[in-house]
């Protein structure tokens, strides 16, 4: 999944890509979600959420989540 993120955003090696699966106790969110975090020096972390367990996430899900990430973080 990290490789899909790097490819989609053409990220340089110094950008850290973290992928984690989180459980949610809130009844308004899914039981499990996959969170992608992009960490770059000098910039606030950017996160994208996919409301599926990591095992169910496809490349298309990642690209869609990252596209929305770019739209919400434009300066």
PQR file with spaces between the fields and no chain letter, atoms N, CA, C, O and H, PARSE charges and radii, in Angstrom:
ATOM       1  N    UNK     1       0.831   -1.191    0.000 -0.4000 1.5000
ATOM       2  CA   UNK     1       0.000    0.000    0.000 -0.0000 2.0000
ATOM       3  C    UNK     1       0.880    1.260    0.000  0.5500 1.7000
ATOM       4  O    UNK     1       0.553    2.252   -0.652 -0.5500 1.4000
ATOM       5  N    UNK     2       1.989    1.209    0.733 -0.4000 1.5000
ATOM       6  CA   UNK     2       2.898    2.370    0.740 -0.0000 2.0000
ATOM       7  C    UNK     2       3.438    2.653   -0.661  0.5500 1.7000
ATOM       8  O    UNK     2       3.583    3.809   -1.059 -0.5500 1.4000
ATOM       9  H    UNK     2       2.255    0.404    1.263  0.4000 1.0000
ATOM      10  N    UNK     3       3.732    1.588   -1.398 -0.4000 1.5000
ATOM      11  CA   UNK     3       4.247    1.769   -2.763 -0.0000 2.0000
ATOM      12  C    UNK     3       3.204    2.454   -3.647  0.5500 1.7000
ATOM      13  O    UNK     3       3.556    3.292   -4.478 -0.5500 1.4000
ATOM      14  H    UNK     3       3.614    0.649   -1.075  0.4000 1.0000
ATOM      15  N    UNK     4       1.931    2.109   -3.479 -0.4000 1.5000
ATOM      16  CA   UNK     4       0.863    2.764   -4.249 -0.0000 2.0000
ATOM      17  C    UNK     4       0.830    4.254   -3.925  0.5500 1.7000
ATOM      18  O    UNK     4       0.649    5.082   -4.818 -0.5500 1.4000
ATOM      19  H    UNK     4       1.645    1.428   -2.805  0.4000 1.0000
ATOM      20  N    UNK     5       1.002    4.593   -2.658 -0.4000 1.5000
ATOM      21  CA   UNK     5       1.003    6.009   -2.249 -0.0000 2.0000
ATOM      22  C    UNK     5       2.174    6.749   -2.890  0.5500 1.7000
ATOM      23  O    UNK     5       2.015    7.837   -3.443 -0.5500 1.4000
ATOM      24  H    UNK     5       1.149    3.921   -1.933  0.4000 1.0000
ATOM      25  N    UNK     6       3.345    6.136   -2.804 -0.4000 1.5000
ATOM      26  CA   UNK     6       4.538    6.772   -3.381 -0.0000 2.0000
ATOM      27  C    UNK     6       4.371    6.990   -4.885  0.5500 1.7000
ATOM      28  O    UNK     6       4.721    8.045   -5.414 -0.5500 1.4000
ATOM      29  H    UNK     6       3.474    5.252   -2.355  0.4000 1.0000
ATOM      30  N    UNK     7       3.836    5.984   -5.559 -0.4000 1.5000
ATOM      31  CA   UNK     7       3.636    6.078   -7.006 -0.0000 2.0000
ATOM      32  C    UNK     7       2.590    7.131   -7.351  0.5500 1.7000
ATOM      33  O    UNK     7       2.798    7.945   -8.251 -0.5500 1.4000
ATOM      34  H    UNK     7       3.552    5.127   -5.129  0.4000 1.0000
ATOM      35  N    UNK     8       1.477    7.118   -6.646 -0.4000 1.5000
ATOM      36  CA   UNK     8       0.372    8.035   -6.947 -0.0000 2.0000
ATOM      37  C    UNK     8       0.781    9.488   -6.778  0.5500 1.7000
ATOM      38  O    UNK     8       0.390   10.344   -7.572 -0.5500 1.4000
ATOM      39  H    UNK     8       1.308    6.456   -5.915  0.4000 1.0000
ATOM      40  N    UNK     9       1.567    9.769   -5.749 -0.4000 1.5000
ATOM      41  CA   UNK     9       1.937   11.154   -5.444 -0.0000 2.0000
ATOM      42  C    UNK     9       3.363   11.507   -5.844  0.5500 1.7000
ATOM      43  O    UNK     9       3.828   12.621   -5.607 -0.5500 1.4000
ATOM      44  H    UNK     9       1.885    9.073   -5.104  0.4000 1.0000
ATOM      45  N    UNK    10       4.054   10.545   -6.455 -0.4000 1.5000
ATOM      46  CA   UNK    10       5.453   10.744   -6.852 -0.0000 2.0000
ATOM      47  C    UNK    10       6.269   11.284   -5.677  0.5500 1.7000
ATOM      48  O    UNK    10       6.958   12.297   -5.794 -0.5500 1.4000
ATOM      49  H    UNK    10       3.677    9.639   -6.648  0.4000 1.0000
ATOM      50  N    UNK    11       6.175   10.587   -4.544 -0.4000 1.5000
ATOM      51  CA   UNK    11       6.826   11.046   -3.319 -0.0000 2.0000
ATOM      52  C    UNK    11       8.317   10.729   -3.333  0.5500 1.7000
ATOM      53  O    UNK    11       8.724    9.646   -3.754 -0.5500 1.4000
ATOM      54  H    UNK    11       5.615    9.764   -4.449  0.4000 1.0000
ATOM      55  N    UNK    12       9.121   11.669   -2.875 -0.4000 1.5000
ATOM      56  CA   UNK    12      10.554   11.412   -2.755 -0.0000 2.0000
ATOM      57  C    UNK    12      10.815   10.480   -1.560  0.5500 1.7000
ATOM      58  O    UNK    12       9.956   10.342   -0.690 -0.5500 1.4000
ATOM      59  H    UNK    12       8.791   12.549   -2.533  0.4000 1.0000
ATOM      60  N    UNK    13      11.972    9.854   -1.516 -0.4000 1.5000
ATOM      61  CA   UNK    13      12.269    8.886   -0.454 -0.0000 2.0000
ATOM      62  C    UNK    13      12.242    9.469    0.964  0.5500 1.7000
ATOM      63  O    UNK    13      12.010    8.736    1.925 -0.5500 1.4000
ATOM      64  H    UNK    13      12.670    9.967   -2.223  0.4000 1.0000
ATOM      65  N    UNK    14      12.475   10.766    1.102 -0.4000 1.5000
ATOM      66  CA   UNK    14      12.504   11.357    2.443 -0.0000 2.0000
ATOM      67  C    UNK    14      11.117   11.550    3.061  0.5500 1.7000
ATOM      68  O    UNK    14      11.018   11.878    4.244 -0.5500 1.4000
ATOM      69  H    UNK    14      12.665   11.361    0.321  0.4000 1.0000
ATOM      70  N    UNK    15      10.059   11.357    2.296 -0.4000 1.5000
ATOM      71  CA   UNK    15       8.699   11.429    2.832 -0.0000 2.0000
ATOM      72  C    UNK    15       8.360   10.065    3.438  0.5500 1.7000
ATOM      73  O    UNK    15       8.466    9.032    2.777 -0.5500 1.4000
ATOM      74  H    UNK    15      10.139   11.090    1.335  0.4000 1.0000
ATOM      75  N    UNK    16       7.955   10.085    4.697 -0.4000 1.5000
ATOM      76  CA   UNK    16       7.564    8.853    5.378 -0.0000 2.0000
ATOM      77  C    UNK    16       6.088    8.583    5.113  0.5500 1.7000
ATOM      78  O    UNK    16       5.244    9.466    5.264 -0.5500 1.4000
ATOM      79  H    UNK    16       7.869   10.925    5.234  0.4000 1.0000
ATOM      80  N    UNK    17       5.791    7.356    4.718 -0.4000 1.5000
ATOM      81  CA   UNK    17       4.413    6.936    4.485 -0.0000 2.0000
ATOM      82  C    UNK    17       4.080    5.869    5.534  0.5500 1.7000
ATOM      83  O    UNK    17       4.689    4.800    5.563 -0.5500 1.4000
ATOM      84  H    UNK    17       6.477    6.638    4.595  0.4000 1.0000
ATOM      85  N    UNK    18       3.117    6.173    6.383 -0.4000 1.5000
ATOM      86  CA   UNK    18       2.672    5.228    7.398 -0.0000 2.0000
ATOM      87  C    UNK    18       1.281    4.737    7.047  0.5500 1.7000
ATOM      88  O    UNK    18       0.415    5.518    6.653 -0.5500 1.4000
ATOM      89  H    UNK    18       2.622    7.042    6.360  0.4000 1.0000
ATOM      90  N    UNK    19       1.075    3.446    7.191 -0.4000 1.5000
ATOM      91  CA   UNK    19      -0.240    2.860    6.964 -0.0000 2.0000
ATOM      92  C    UNK    19      -0.589    2.066    8.218  0.5500 1.7000
ATOM      93  O    UNK    19       0.180    1.214    8.663 -0.5500 1.4000
ATOM      94  H    UNK    19       1.779    2.812    7.511  0.4000 1.0000
ATOM      95  N    UNK    20      -1.745    2.354    8.773 -0.4000 1.5000
ATOM      96  CA   UNK    20      -2.163    1.655    9.982 -0.0000 2.0000
ATOM      97  C    UNK    20      -3.662    1.380    9.941  0.5500 1.7000
ATOM      98  O    UNK    20      -4.430    2.083    9.286 -0.5500 1.4000
ATOM      99  H    UNK    20      -2.370    3.046    8.411  0.4000 1.0000
ATOM     100  N    UNK    21      -4.040    0.355   10.649 -0.4000 1.5000
ATOM     101  CA   UNK    21      -5.442   -0.011   10.754 -0.0000 2.0000
ATOM     102  C    UNK    21      -5.890    0.355   12.164  0.5500 1.7000
ATOM     103  O    UNK    21      -5.249   -0.031   13.142 -0.5500 1.4000
ATOM     104  H    UNK    21      -3.416   -0.216   11.182  0.4000 1.0000
ATOM     105  N    UNK    22      -6.980    1.092   12.270 -0.4000 1.5000
ATOM     106  CA   UNK    22      -7.463    1.551   13.563 -0.0000 2.0000
ATOM     107  C    UNK    22      -8.887    1.059   13.814  0.5500 1.7000
ATOM     108  O    UNK    22      -9.708    0.977   12.901 -0.5500 1.4000
ATOM     109  H    UNK    22      -7.501    1.405   11.476  0.4000 1.0000
ATOM     110  N    UNK    23      -9.152    0.736   15.074 -0.4000 1.5000
ATOM     111  CA   UNK    23     -10.510    0.391   15.487 -0.0000 2.0000
ATOM     112  C    UNK    23     -11.195    1.659   15.963  0.5500 1.7000
ATOM     113  O    UNK    23     -10.548    2.569   16.483 -0.5500 1.4000
ATOM     114  H    UNK    23      -8.485    0.803   15.816  0.4000 1.0000
ATOM     115  N    UNK    24     -12.506    1.714   15.783 -0.4000 1.5000
ATOM     116  CA   UNK    24     -13.272    2.891   16.190 -0.0000 2.0000
ATOM     117  C    UNK    24     -14.448    2.459   17.052  0.5500 1.7000
ATOM     118  O    UNK    24     -15.209    1.566   16.681 -0.5500 1.4000
ATOM     119  H    UNK    24     -13.031    0.976   15.361  0.4000 1.0000
ATOM     120  N    UNK    25     -14.590    3.111   18.223 -0.4000 1.5000
ATOM     121  CA   UNK    25     -15.705    2.810   19.121 -0.0000 2.0000
ATOM     122  C    UNK    25     -16.934    3.665   18.832  0.5500 1.7000
ATOM     123  O    UNK    25     -18.021    3.377   19.334 -0.5500 1.4000
ATOM     124  H    UNK    25     -13.971    3.837   18.525  0.4000 1.0000
ATOM     125  N    UNK    26     -16.774    4.707   18.034 -0.4000 1.5000
ATOM     126  CA   UNK    26     -17.861    5.614   17.705 -0.0000 2.0000
ATOM     127  C    UNK    26     -18.879    4.900   16.811  0.5500 1.7000
ATOM     128  O    UNK    26     -18.496    4.327   15.791 -0.5500 1.4000
ATOM     129  H    UNK    26     -15.891    4.942   17.626  0.4000 1.0000
ATOM     130  N    UNK    27     -20.157    4.921   17.170 -0.4000 1.5000
ATOM     131  CA   UNK    27     -21.161    4.227   16.340 -0.0000 2.0000
ATOM     132  C    UNK    27     -21.331    4.831   14.945  0.5500 1.7000
ATOM     133  O    UNK    27     -21.903    4.188   14.065 -0.5500 1.4000
ATOM     134  H    UNK    27     -20.468    5.386   17.999  0.4000 1.0000
ATOM     135  N    UNK    28     -20.844    6.052   14.732 -0.4000 1.5000
ATOM     136  CA   UNK    28     -20.973    6.699   13.425 -0.0000 2.0000
ATOM     137  C    UNK    28     -19.839    6.359   12.464  0.5500 1.7000
ATOM     138  O    UNK    28     -19.852    6.811   11.319 -0.5500 1.4000
ATOM     139  H    UNK    28     -20.379    6.574   15.447  0.4000 1.0000
ATOM     140  N    UNK    29     -18.864    5.578   12.903 -0.4000 1.5000
ATOM     141  CA   UNK    29     -17.773    5.208   12.000 -0.0000 2.0000
ATOM     142  C    UNK    29     -17.699    3.686   11.905  0.5500 1.7000
ATOM     143  O    UNK    29     -18.282    2.984   12.731 -0.5500 1.4000
ATOM     144  H    UNK    29     -18.854    5.212   13.833  0.4000 1.0000
ATOM     145  N    UNK    30     -16.994    3.180   10.914 -0.4000 1.5000
ATOM     146  CA   UNK    30     -16.894    1.726   10.766 -0.0000 2.0000
ATOM     147  C    UNK    30     -16.089    1.130   11.921  0.5500 1.7000
ATOM     148  O    UNK    30     -15.377    1.838   12.633 -0.5500 1.4000
ATOM     149  H    UNK    30     -16.520    3.750   10.243  0.4000 1.0000
ATOM     150  N    UNK    31     -16.219   -0.183   12.090 -0.4000 1.5000
ATOM     151  CA   UNK    31     -15.477   -0.856   13.162 -0.0000 2.0000
ATOM     152  C    UNK    31     -13.963   -0.711   12.985  0.5500 1.7000
ATOM     153  O    UNK    31     -13.226   -0.544   13.956 -0.5500 1.4000
ATOM     154  H    UNK    31     -16.797   -0.758   11.512  0.4000 1.0000
ATOM     155  N    UNK    32     -13.518   -0.777   11.735 -0.4000 1.5000
ATOM     156  CA   UNK    32     -12.091   -0.696   11.428 -0.0000 2.0000
ATOM     157  C    UNK    32     -11.906    0.202   10.212  0.5500 1.7000
ATOM     158  O    UNK    32     -12.690    0.154    9.264 -0.5500 1.4000
ATOM     159  H    UNK    32     -14.117   -0.912   10.946  0.4000 1.0000
ATOM     160  N    UNK    33     -10.856    1.023   10.251 -0.4000 1.5000
ATOM     161  CA   UNK    33     -10.513    1.853    9.099 -0.0000 2.0000
ATOM     162  C    UNK    33      -9.012    1.794    8.880  0.5500 1.7000
ATOM     163  O    UNK    33      -8.251    1.509    9.804 -0.5500 1.4000
ATOM     164  H    UNK    33     -10.219    1.062   11.021  0.4000 1.0000
ATOM     165  N    UNK    34      -8.596    2.063    7.662 -0.4000 1.5000
ATOM     166  CA   UNK    34      -7.182    2.129    7.325 -0.0000 2.0000
ATOM     167  C    UNK    34      -6.822    3.599    7.169  0.5500 1.7000
ATOM     168  O    UNK    34      -7.497    4.347    6.461 -0.5500 1.4000
ATOM     169  H    UNK    34      -9.215    2.294    6.911  0.4000 1.0000
ATOM     170  N    UNK    35      -5.752    4.000    7.838 -0.4000 1.5000
ATOM     171  CA   UNK    35      -5.313    5.392    7.801 -0.0000 2.0000
ATOM     172  C    UNK    35      -3.932    5.456    7.164  0.5500 1.7000
ATOM     173  O    UNK    35      -3.020    4.720    7.541 -0.5500 1.4000
ATOM     174  H    UNK    35      -5.204    3.393    8.413  0.4000 1.0000
ATOM     175  N    UNK    36      -3.799    6.348    6.194 -0.4000 1.5000
ATOM     176  CA   UNK    36      -2.518    6.601    5.538 -0.0000 2.0000
ATOM     177  C    UNK    36      -2.046    7.970    6.002  0.5500 1.7000
ATOM     178  O    UNK    36      -2.781    8.952    5.892 -0.5500 1.4000
ATOM     179  H    UNK    36      -4.539    6.946    5.887  0.4000 1.0000
ATOM     180  N    UNK    37      -0.825    8.040    6.519 -0.4000 1.5000
ATOM     181  CA   UNK    37      -0.255    9.314    6.962 -0.0000 2.0000
ATOM     182  C    UNK    37       1.006    9.598    6.162  0.5500 1.7000
ATOM     183  O    UNK    37       1.852    8.723    5.975 -0.5500 1.4000
ATOM     184  H    UNK    37      -0.229    7.243    6.609  0.4000 1.0000
ATOM     185  N    UNK    38       1.118   10.836    5.693 -0.4000 1.5000
ATOM     186  CA   UNK    38       2.304   11.290    4.969 -0.0000 2.0000
ATOM     187  C    UNK    38       3.025   12.292    5.858  0.5500 1.7000
ATOM     188  O    UNK    38       2.455   13.312    6.245 -0.5500 1.4000
ATOM     189  H    UNK    38       0.431   11.547    5.845  0.4000 1.0000
ATOM     190  N    UNK    39       4.276   11.998    6.179 -0.4000 1.5000
ATOM     191  CA   UNK    39       5.060   12.834    7.082 -0.0000 2.0000
ATOM     192  C    UNK    39       6.235   13.429    6.322  0.5500 1.7000
ATOM     193  O    UNK    39       7.086   12.711    5.796 -0.5500 1.4000
ATOM     194  H    UNK    39       4.738   11.169    5.865  0.4000 1.0000
ATOM     195  N    UNK    40       6.262   14.764    6.276 -0.4000 1.5000
ATOM     196  CA   UNK    40       7.321   15.482    5.573 -0.0000 2.0000
ATOM     197  C    UNK    40       7.900   16.543    6.493  0.5500 1.7000
ATOM     198  O    UNK    40       7.156   17.200    7.222 -0.5500 1.4000
ATOM     199  H    UNK    40       5.571   15.347    6.703  0.4000 1.0000
ATOM     200  N    UNK    41       9.208   16.720    6.471 -0.4000 1.5000
ATOM     201  CA   UNK    41       9.838   17.771    7.264 -0.0000 2.0000
ATOM     202  C    UNK    41       9.280   19.133    6.865  0.5500 1.7000
ATOM     203  O    UNK    41       9.130   19.436    5.681 -0.5500 1.4000
ATOM     204  H    UNK    41       9.812   16.186    5.879  0.4000 1.0000
ATOM     205  N    UNK    42       8.977   19.944    7.872 -0.4000 1.5000
ATOM     206  CA   UNK    42       8.523   21.301    7.616 -0.0000 2.0000
ATOM     207  C    UNK    42       7.078   21.421    7.177  0.5500 1.7000
ATOM     208  O    UNK    42       6.646   22.495    6.758 -0.5500 1.4000
ATOM     209  H    UNK    42       9.099   19.698    8.833  0.4000 1.0000
ATOM     210  N    UNK    43       6.334   20.350    7.264 -0.4000 1.5000
ATOM     211  CA   UNK    43       4.936   20.379    6.816 -0.0000 2.0000
ATOM     212  C    UNK    43       4.081   19.601    7.804  0.5500 1.7000
ATOM     213  O    UNK    43       4.535   18.614    8.384 -0.5500 1.4000
ATOM     214  H    UNK    43       6.685   19.478    7.604  0.4000 1.0000
ATOM     215  N    UNK    44       2.855   20.042    7.993 -0.4000 1.5000
ATOM     216  CA   UNK    44       1.924   19.311    8.852 -0.0000 2.0000
ATOM     217  C    UNK    44       1.663   17.923    8.249  0.5500 1.7000
ATOM     218  O    UNK    44       1.604   17.789    7.027 -0.5500 1.4000
ATOM     219  H    UNK    44       2.486   20.843    7.522  0.4000 1.0000
ATOM     220  N    UNK    45       1.507   16.904    9.080 -0.4000 1.5000
ATOM     221  CA   UNK    45       1.170   15.575    8.546 -0.0000 2.0000
ATOM     222  C    UNK    45      -0.150   15.628    7.779  0.5500 1.7000
ATOM     223  O    UNK    45      -1.079   16.341    8.157 -0.5500 1.4000
ATOM     224  H    UNK    45       1.555   17.014   10.072  0.4000 1.0000
ATOM     225  N    UNK    46      -0.209   14.865    6.706 -0.4000 1.5000
ATOM     226  CA   UNK    46      -1.444   14.737    5.927 -0.0000 2.0000
ATOM     227  C    UNK    46      -1.954   13.318    6.106  0.5500 1.7000
ATOM     228  O    UNK    46      -1.177   12.364    6.068 -0.5500 1.4000
ATOM     229  H    UNK    46       0.546   14.285    6.399  0.4000 1.0000
ATOM     230  N    UNK    47      -3.260   13.178    6.302 -0.4000 1.5000
ATOM     231  CA   UNK    47      -3.821   11.842    6.491 -0.0000 2.0000
ATOM     232  C    UNK    47      -5.002   11.612    5.565  0.5500 1.7000
ATOM     233  O    UNK    47      -5.764   12.522    5.237 -0.5500 1.4000
ATOM     234  H    UNK    47      -3.891   13.953    6.333  0.4000 1.0000
ATOM     235  N    UNK    48      -5.119   10.369    5.163 -0.4000 1.5000
ATOM     236  CA   UNK    48      -6.255    9.929    4.351 -0.0000 2.0000
ATOM     237  C    UNK    48      -6.848    8.706    5.033  0.5500 1.7000
ATOM     238  O    UNK    48      -6.118    7.854    5.539 -0.5500 1.4000
ATOM     239  H    UNK    48      -4.500    9.630    5.429  0.4000 1.0000
ATOM     240  N    UNK    49      -8.147    8.623    5.046 -0.4000 1.5000
ATOM     241  CA   UNK    49      -8.834    7.504    5.692 -0.0000 2.0000
ATOM     242  C    UNK    49      -9.605    6.691    4.658  0.5500 1.7000
ATOM     243  O    UNK    49     -10.260    7.230    3.766 -0.5500 1.4000
ATOM     244  H    UNK    49      -8.740    9.316    4.635  0.4000 1.0000
ATOM     245  N    UNK    50      -9.501    5.389    4.812 -0.4000 1.5000
ATOM     246  CA   UNK    50     -10.259    4.462    3.970 -0.0000 2.0000
ATOM     247  C    UNK    50     -11.066    3.598    4.933  0.5500 1.7000
ATOM     248  O    UNK    50     -10.491    2.916    5.781 -0.5500 1.4000
ATOM     249  H    UNK    50      -8.969    4.951    5.536  0.4000 1.0000
ATOM     250  N    UNK    51     -12.361    3.620    4.814 -0.4000 1.5000
ATOM     251  CA   UNK    51     -13.229    2.967    5.785 -0.0000 2.0000
ATOM     252  C    UNK    51     -13.392    1.475    5.507  0.5500 1.7000
ATOM     253  O    UNK    51     -14.497    0.958    5.347 -0.5500 1.4000
ATOM     254  H    UNK    51     -12.828    4.174    4.125  0.4000 1.0000
ATOM     255  N    UNK    52     -12.235    0.808    5.456 -0.4000 1.5000
ATOM     256  CA   UNK    52     -12.166   -0.642    5.243 -0.0000 2.0000
ATOM     257  C    UNK    52     -10.974   -1.184    6.010  0.5500 1.7000
ATOM     258  O    UNK    52     -10.030   -0.442    6.280 -0.5500 1.4000
ATOM     259  H    UNK    52     -11.337    1.228    5.585  0.4000 1.0000
ATOM     260  N    UNK    53     -10.994   -2.471    6.369 -0.4000 1.5000
ATOM     261  CA   UNK    53      -9.789   -3.088    6.921 -0.0000 2.0000
ATOM     262  C    UNK    53      -8.682   -3.089    5.858  0.5500 1.7000
ATOM     263  O    UNK    53      -8.968   -3.146    4.662 -0.5500 1.4000
ATOM     264  H    UNK    53     -11.761   -3.074    6.150  0.4000 1.0000
ATOM     265  N    UNK    54      -7.451   -3.030    6.286 -0.4000 1.5000
ATOM     266  CA   UNK    54      -6.315   -2.963    5.354 -0.0000 2.0000
ATOM     267  C    UNK    54      -6.330   -4.119    4.348  0.5500 1.7000
ATOM     268  O    UNK    54      -5.975   -3.931    3.184 -0.5500 1.4000
ATOM     269  H    UNK    54      -7.218   -2.984    7.258  0.4000 1.0000
ATOM     270  N    UNK    55      -6.732   -5.293    4.783 -0.4000 1.5000
ATOM     271  CA   UNK    55      -6.748   -6.456    3.890 -0.0000 2.0000
ATOM     272  C    UNK    55      -7.714   -6.288    2.720  0.5500 1.7000
ATOM     273  O    UNK    55      -7.554   -6.936    1.686 -0.5500 1.4000
ATOM     274  H    UNK    55      -7.021   -5.446    5.728  0.4000 1.0000
ATOM     275  N    UNK    56      -8.712   -5.425    2.877 -0.4000 1.5000
ATOM     276  CA   UNK    56      -9.712   -5.216    1.827 -0.0000 2.0000
ATOM     277  C    UNK    56      -9.423   -4.008    0.936  0.5500 1.7000
ATOM     278  O    UNK    56     -10.139   -3.776   -0.037 -0.5500 1.4000
ATOM     279  H    UNK    56      -8.842   -4.898    3.718  0.4000 1.0000
ATOM     280  N    UNK    57      -8.393   -3.245    1.254 -0.4000 1.5000
ATOM     281  CA   UNK    57      -8.080   -2.027    0.502 -0.0000 2.0000
ATOM     282  C    UNK    57      -7.410   -2.388   -0.820  0.5500 1.7000
ATOM     283  O    UNK    57      -6.472   -3.184   -0.864 -0.5500 1.4000
ATOM     284  H    UNK    57      -7.811   -3.433    2.045  0.4000 1.0000
ATOM     285  N    UNK    58      -7.912   -1.786   -1.892 -0.4000 1.5000
ATOM     286  CA   UNK    58      -7.332   -2.007   -3.223 -0.0000 2.0000
ATOM     287  C    UNK    58      -6.542   -0.767   -3.645  0.5500 1.7000
ATOM     288  O    UNK    58      -6.600    0.276   -2.994 -0.5500 1.4000
ATOM     289  H    UNK    58      -8.674   -1.139   -1.856  0.4000 1.0000
ATOM     290  N    UNK    59      -5.824   -0.900   -4.718 -0.4000 1.5000
ATOM     291  CA   UNK    59      -5.079    0.226   -5.277 -0.0000 2.0000
ATOM     292  C    UNK    59      -6.029    1.375   -5.625  0.5500 1.7000
ATOM     293  O    UNK    59      -5.694    2.541   -5.419 -0.5500 1.4000
ATOM     294  H    UNK    59      -5.777   -1.748   -5.247  0.4000 1.0000
ATOM     295  N    UNK    60      -7.201    1.051   -6.147 -0.4000 1.5000
ATOM     296  CA   UNK    60      -8.188    2.085   -6.494 -0.0000 2.0000
ATOM     297  C    UNK    60      -8.638    2.849   -5.260  0.5500 1.7000
ATOM     298  O    UNK    60      -8.805    4.067   -5.320 -0.5500 1.4000
ATOM     299  H    UNK    60      -7.474    0.103   -6.314  0.4000 1.0000
ATOM     300  N    UNK    61      -8.838    2.158   -4.136 -0.4000 1.5000
ATOM     301  CA   UNK    61      -9.212    2.834   -2.890 -0.0000 2.0000
ATOM     302  C    UNK    61      -8.134    3.835   -2.479  0.5500 1.7000
ATOM     303  O    UNK    61      -8.436    4.959   -2.081 -0.5500 1.4000
ATOM     304  H    UNK    61      -8.702    1.168   -4.087  0.4000 1.0000
ATOM     305  N    UNK    62      -6.878    3.413   -2.581 -0.4000 1.5000
ATOM     306  CA   UNK    62      -5.757    4.277   -2.192 -0.0000 2.0000
ATOM     307  C    UNK    62      -5.720    5.517   -3.083  0.5500 1.7000
ATOM     308  O    UNK    62      -5.601    6.636   -2.583 -0.5500 1.4000
ATOM     309  H    UNK    62      -6.632    2.499   -2.904  0.4000 1.0000
ATOM     310  N    UNK    63      -5.820    5.326   -4.387 -0.4000 1.5000
ATOM     311  CA   UNK    63      -5.764    6.468   -5.303 -0.0000 2.0000
ATOM     312  C    UNK    63      -6.915    7.438   -5.050  0.5500 1.7000
ATOM     313  O    UNK    63      -6.725    8.653   -5.100 -0.5500 1.4000
ATOM     314  H    UNK    63      -5.917    4.417   -4.793  0.4000 1.0000
ATOM     315  N    UNK    64      -8.108    6.906   -4.780 -0.4000 1.5000
ATOM     316  CA   UNK    64      -9.260    7.767   -4.490 -0.0000 2.0000
ATOM     317  C    UNK    64      -9.041    8.550   -3.202  0.5500 1.7000
ATOM     318  O    UNK    64      -9.300    9.753   -3.160 -0.5500 1.4000
ATOM     319  H    UNK    64      -8.263    5.919   -4.740  0.4000 1.0000
ATOM     320  N    UNK    65      -8.575    7.895   -2.169 -0.4000 1.5000
ATOM     321  CA   UNK    65      -8.328    8.569   -0.885 -0.0000 2.0000
ATOM     322  C    UNK    65      -7.255    9.639   -1.023  0.5500 1.7000
ATOM     323  O    UNK    65      -7.382   10.722   -0.453 -0.5500 1.4000
ATOM     324  H    UNK    65      -8.364    6.918   -2.203  0.4000 1.0000
ATOM     325  N    UNK    66      -6.206    9.347   -1.772 -0.4000 1.5000
ATOM     326  CA   UNK    66      -5.131   10.323   -1.952 -0.0000 2.0000
ATOM     327  C    UNK    66      -5.579   11.504   -2.801  0.5500 1.7000
ATOM     328  O    UNK    66      -5.126   12.627   -2.578 -0.5500 1.4000
ATOM     329  H    UNK    66      -6.103    8.467   -2.235  0.4000 1.0000
ATOM     330  N    UNK    67      -6.453   11.275   -3.761 -0.4000 1.5000
ATOM     331  CA   UNK    67      -6.988   12.381   -4.572 -0.0000 2.0000
ATOM     332  C    UNK    67      -7.783   13.336   -3.688  0.5500 1.7000
ATOM     333  O    UNK    67      -7.686   14.554   -3.835 -0.5500 1.4000
ATOM     334  H    UNK    67      -6.822   10.363   -3.942  0.4000 1.0000
ATOM     335  N    UNK    68      -8.555   12.787   -2.784 -0.4000 1.5000
ATOM     336  CA   UNK    68      -9.328   13.624   -1.856 -0.0000 2.0000
ATOM     337  C    UNK    68      -8.402   14.339   -0.888  0.5500 1.7000
ATOM     338  O    UNK    68      -8.675   15.472   -0.491 -0.5500 1.4000
ATOM     339  H    UNK    68      -8.633   11.797   -2.665  0.4000 1.0000
ATOM     340  N    UNK    69      -7.326   13.700   -0.509 -0.4000 1.5000
ATOM     341  CA   UNK    69      -6.330   14.307    0.371 -0.0000 2.0000
ATOM     342  C    UNK    69      -5.758   15.552   -0.284  0.5500 1.7000
ATOM     343  O    UNK    69      -5.642   16.594    0.362 -0.5500 1.4000
ATOM     344  H    UNK    69      -7.104   12.780   -0.832  0.4000 1.0000
ATOM     345  N    UNK    70      -5.404   15.460   -1.538 -0.4000 1.5000
ATOM     346  CA   UNK    70      -4.849   16.609   -2.256 -0.0000 2.0000
ATOM     347  C    UNK    70      -5.856   17.740   -2.371  0.5500 1.7000
ATOM     348  O    UNK    70      -5.485   18.909   -2.271 -0.5500 1.4000
ATOM     349  H    UNK    70      -5.498   14.613   -2.063  0.4000 1.0000
ATOM     350  N    UNK    71      -7.128   17.409   -2.581 -0.4000 1.5000
ATOM     351  CA   UNK    71      -8.164   18.434   -2.704 -0.0000 2.0000
ATOM     352  C    UNK    71      -8.356   19.186   -1.392  0.5500 1.7000
ATOM     353  O    UNK    71      -8.574   20.398   -1.410 -0.5500 1.4000
ATOM     354  H    UNK    71      -7.429   16.459   -2.663  0.4000 1.0000
ATOM     355  N    UNK    72      -8.281   18.499   -0.259 -0.4000 1.5000
ATOM     356  CA   UNK    72      -8.517   19.140    1.029 -0.0000 2.0000
ATOM     357  C    UNK    72      -7.285   19.845    1.571  0.5500 1.7000
ATOM     358  O    UNK    72      -7.389   20.625    2.519 -0.5500 1.4000
ATOM     359  H    UNK    72      -8.104   17.515   -0.245  0.4000 1.0000
ATOM     360  N    UNK    73      -6.120   19.585    0.986 -0.4000 1.5000
ATOM     361  CA   UNK    73      -4.890   20.189    1.489 -0.0000 2.0000
ATOM     362  C    UNK    73      -4.261   21.187    0.522  0.5500 1.7000
ATOM     363  O    UNK    73      -3.097   21.551    0.688 -0.5500 1.4000
ATOM     364  H    UNK    73      -6.036   18.953    0.217  0.4000 1.0000
ATOM     365  N    UNK    74      -5.007   21.632   -0.482 -0.4000 1.5000
ATOM     366  CA   UNK    74      -4.445   22.598   -1.413 -0.0000 2.0000
ATOM     367  C    UNK    74      -4.225   23.920   -0.698  0.5500 1.7000
ATOM     368  O    UNK    74      -5.022   24.320    0.150 -0.5500 1.4000
ATOM     369  H    UNK    74      -5.953   21.336   -0.617  0.4000 1.0000
ATOM     370  N    UNK    75      -3.144   24.587   -1.045 -0.4000 1.5000
ATOM     371  CA   UNK    75      -2.839   25.867   -0.392 -0.0000 2.0000
ATOM     372  C    UNK    75      -3.163   27.019   -1.301  0.5500 1.7000
ATOM     373  O    UNK    75      -2.972   28.176   -0.924 -0.5500 1.4000
ATOM     374  H    UNK    75      -2.496   24.261   -1.733  0.4000 1.0000
